[in-house]
Amino acid sequence: MFEDYDPNVGDLRDAAGVWFDACIKAIDDFAIWQEDKDPL
């Protein structure tokens, strides 16, 4: 939608995707660590 206005938006979206994936991985790793530390 915004590509018509600013060619850099695609790069920003890609960077946000990478950041989002990293956050999801960190959350998953933390959840695994929590389970190992204090199994339910």
C-alpha positions as CSV (number, residue, x, y, z in Angstrom):
1,M,0.0,0.0,0.0
2,F,2.7,2.5,1.0
3,E,5.3,1.3,-1.6
4,D,3.9,3.8,-4.1
5,Y,4.9,6.6,-1.7
6,D,8.2,5.5,-0.2
7,P,10.5,2.7,-1.6
8,N,12.1,2.3,1.9
9,V,8.9,1.0,3.5
10,G,9.5,-2.5,2.1
11,D,12.9,-2.5,3.8
12,L,11.4,-1.3,7.1
13,R,8.8,-4.0,6.9
14,D,11.5,-6.6,6.4
15,A,13.4,-5.3,9.3
16,A,10.3,-5.4,11.5
17,G,9.7,-9.0,10.4
18,V,13.2,-10.0,11.4
19,W,12.8,-8.2,14.8
20,F,9.4,-9.8,15.3
21,D,10.8,-13.3,14.6
22,A,13.7,-12.6,17.0
23,C,11.2,-11.6,19.7
24,I,9.1,-14.8,19.1
25,K,12.2,-16.9,19.4
26,A,13.2,-15.2,22.6
27,I,9.8,-15.7,24.1
28,D,9.9,-19.4,23.1
29,D,13.3,-19.8,24.6
30,F,12.2,-18.2,27.8
31,A,9.1,-20.4,28.0
32,I,11.3,-23.5,27.5
33,W,13.7,-22.2,30.2
34,Q,10.8,-21.6,32.6
35,E,9.5,-25.2,32.0
36,D,13.0,-26.6,32.7
37,K,13.4,-24.5,35.8
38,D,9.9,-25.1,37.3
39,P,8.1,-28.0,35.5
40,L,4.4,-27.9,35.9
